[in-house]
Amino acid sequence: MSKIHKQLKARRKALDLKQEDMELRVGMPRQQYQRLESKGNPRLDTLELVAKGLKMELMLIPQEKLREVEDFLAGRKKIGGGFTLIGQGTVTKASPEDDPWVDLLEDSDD
């Protein structure tokens, strides 16, 4: 099972949804959704639809920034913009002179 398939399944379970519930949320029959979670290779538009139904967002992250984004999401890295993620979902405001995502997503070679 790919990382995406694991994430979809984990998110569905976190929302306390069954595979059958996805038909009402995204218009996808249970059998089709079951294949997607187990071994499917979804098209991008299908993946976007399912992500929306699971209250998720798809994001393309440059490979050289991936570790920093993962560290931030895991609460191991502070970012600019005045916000720090602490633990599970707690956000605190930092000093106003910080610039949002400055060290995470912007290239210094403009």
C-alpha positions as CSV (number, residue, x, y, z in Angstrom):
1,M,0.0,0.0,0.0
2,S,1.4,3.4,-0.9
3,K,1.9,6.2,1.5
4,I,-1.1,8.0,0.0
5,H,-3.3,5.0,0.4
6,K,-2.3,4.7,4.0
7,Q,-3.0,8.4,4.6
8,L,-6.5,8.2,3.0
9,K,-7.4,5.2,5.1
10,A,-6.0,6.7,8.3
11,R,-7.9,10.0,7.7
12,R,-11.2,8.2,6.9
13,K,-10.9,6.3,10.1
14,A,-9.9,9.4,12.1
15,L,-13.1,11.0,10.8
16,D,-15.0,7.9,12.0
17,L,-16.2,7.1,8.4
18,K,-16.7,3.8,6.8
19,Q,-15.9,3.1,3.2
20,E,-19.6,3.1,2.5
21,D,-19.8,6.7,3.7
22,M,-17.5,7.9,0.9
23,E,-20.4,7.4,-1.6
24,L,-22.3,10.2,0.0
25,R,-19.3,12.4,0.6
26,V,-17.7,12.1,-2.9
27,G,-20.1,10.1,-5.0
28,M,-17.8,7.0,-5.2
29,P,-19.3,3.5,-4.7
30,R,-17.8,1.5,-1.8
31,Q,-16.2,-1.0,-4.1
32,Q,-14.3,1.7,-6.0
33,Y,-13.2,3.5,-2.9
34,Q,-12.1,0.1,-1.4
35,R,-9.9,-0.5,-4.4
36,L,-8.5,3.0,-4.1
37,E,-7.5,2.4,-0.4
38,S,-6.1,-1.1,-1.0
39,K,-4.3,-1.1,-4.4
40,G,-5.8,1.5,-6.7
41,N,-3.8,4.0,-8.7
42,P,-6.1,7.0,-8.7
43,R,-6.1,9.7,-11.3
44,L,-5.3,13.1,-10.0
45,D,-8.9,14.4,-10.3
46,T,-10.1,11.3,-8.3
47,L,-7.5,11.9,-5.6
48,E,-8.5,15.6,-5.4
49,L,-12.2,14.6,-5.0
50,V,-11.4,12.1,-2.3
51,A,-9.1,14.5,-0.5
52,K,-11.8,17.1,-0.4
53,G,-14.3,14.5,0.9
54,L,-11.9,13.7,3.7
55,K,-11.2,17.4,4.4
56,M,-7.7,17.2,3.2
57,E,-5.6,19.2,0.7
58,L,-3.2,17.9,-2.0
59,M,0.1,19.7,-2.1
60,L,3.2,19.5,-4.3
61,I,6.3,20.2,-2.3
62,P,9.8,20.7,-3.8
63,Q,11.9,17.7,-2.8
64,E,14.6,19.9,-1.3
65,K,11.9,21.4,1.1
66,L,10.2,18.2,2.0
67,R,12.1,17.4,5.2
68,E,11.6,21.0,6.5
69,V,7.8,20.8,5.8
70,E,7.6,17.4,7.5
71,D,9.5,18.7,10.5
72,F,7.2,21.6,10.8
73,L,4.0,19.5,10.5
74,A,5.4,17.2,13.2
75,G,6.1,20.1,15.5
76,R,9.9,19.8,15.3
77,K,10.5,23.1,13.5
78,K,9.5,26.7,14.0
79,I,8.6,28.8,11.0
80,G,8.4,32.6,10.5
81,G,5.1,34.5,10.2
82,G,4.7,34.5,13.9
83,F,3.5,31.0,14.3
84,T,4.9,27.9,15.9
85,L,3.3,24.5,15.9
86,I,3.6,22.8,19.3
87,G,2.6,19.2,19.9
88,Q,-0.7,18.1,18.3
89,G,-2.5,21.1,16.9
90,T,-1.5,23.8,19.3
91,V,-0.4,26.9,17.6
92,T,1.3,29.8,19.3
93,K,2.1,33.3,18.0
94,A,5.7,34.3,17.8
95,S,7.3,37.7,17.3
96,P,5.8,39.9,14.6
97,E,9.2,40.5,12.8
98,D,9.2,36.9,11.6
99,D,8.3,36.4,7.9
100,P,5.8,33.6,7.0
101,W,7.5,30.4,5.7
102,V,10.6,32.3,4.9
103,D,13.0,29.4,5.6
104,L,10.6,26.7,4.4
105,L,9.3,27.4,1.0
106,E,11.0,30.4,-0.6
107,D,14.1,30.1,-2.7
108,S,16.9,32.5,-1.9
109,D,18.1,32.5,-5.6
110,D,15.5,34.9,-7.1
